[in-house]
Amino acid sequence: YANTPALLGEVVHEDADGHCSTLAVLQDFVRNQGDAWRWTLDFLSRSFDEHGHLTGTDARAEALAGYDAFATALGRRLGELHAVLSQPSDNPDFAPQHADAEQIVAWSAATAEQLEHTLAALPEAAEGAGLASARSALQNLRATLPQRTQALMVDGAGILLTRIHGDFHLGQVLVVQGDAWLIDFEGEPSRALSERRHKSSPLRDVAGLLRSLDYAAAVALHGEDGAAPRDDARFADYLEAFRERATRVFLGAYRDVLDASPQRWVSEAAFAPVLAWFMLDKAAYEIQYEAANRPAWIDVPLHGLLRLAEDMSGGRS
């Protein structure tokens, strides 16, 4: 896989039993324009400042088209990573395996637990229609989870489980002359190393990036820590258009790689329901995180969850 800094060397400790632990790694330095999180926020601010005075759908689309090339690179490079990780391997740590009913039931149990924790994270006396609607949506999702699990077992049976990035978002990408270079493959820091090595569906990484795009739009509107929010309804509309367009372009590029891969890691029929499953799980986790650490930001994953619930109830998974 080309689009990550090359590994130049490592320092390894071998114990008396022959077990090896990596203590340090040395990687090639890649000249870049910063990470994709900061680059995306700068793009949103700059493009709106340059084109915000324009009106009409065509003018807005022209302004947002400036992100298309990078969204395409994001989808292509993530797809290429997953294509490499889906190849057969003699190393059991990297050999893909097919998901069975037991794995899908385990996903269901984990998501159900996530929803329970999320409901507990929301205040019982919900203030405002936003929290009340979110609680209702969560209750409905929780109630229909067994039914959705059965549908997932039909559509998702046989999808590949591989090693994945495990903590994929815009901050894990370097912008290199308009291209996307992926970094930081250590997985979620809060998880044990054994958990980070677990194989999963590559669509878990896709869900992480889509949620990151949602957060980028929200941060651009509300302002970062210490920055004043933009009180401009046009900017809010602009950011919603950005989220929808960037999502569509990213997924299109990713699916192009998937379709061309000699080893598909998810079928066409399973793509939408499996992705929706991981989006649900990710948004539920984010609600818990924001409730515990940044209550003012809880509306971001709440609205993401509500959109997902609406899509599911509409039969679009």
Salt bridges, closest charged atoms under 4 A:
ASP42 OD1 - ARG38 NH1 3.78
ASP49 OD1 - ARG230 NH2 2.91
GLU50 OE1 - HIS51 NE2 3.89
ASP68 OD2 - ARG245 NH2 2.57
GLU80 OE1 - ARG77 NH1 2.85
GLU113 OE2 - HIS117 NE2 3.50
GLU116 OE2 - ARG142 NH1 2.87
GLU124 OE1 - ARG135 NH2 3.63
ASP179 OD2 - ARG77 NH2 2.86
GLU188 OE1 - ARG191 NE 2.79
GLU195 OE1 - ARG191 NH1 3.40
ASP205 OD2 - HIS82 NE2 2.88
ASP214 OD2 - ARG211 NH1 2.59
ASP214 OD1 - ARG243 NE 3.96
ASP214 OD2 - ARG307 NH2 2.80
GLU224 OE1 - ARG38 NH2 2.81
ASP232 OD2 - ARG234 NH2 3.15
GLU240 OE2 - ARG243 NH2 2.81
ASP259 OD1 - ARG264 NH1 2.83
GLU268 OE2 - ARG255 NH2 2.51
ASP281 OD2 - ARG204 NH1 3.92
GLU286 OE1 - ARG211 NH2 2.78
GLU290 OE2 - ARG294 NH2 2.80
ASP299 OD2 - HIS222 NE2 3.57
ASP311 OD1 - ARG316 NH2 3.01
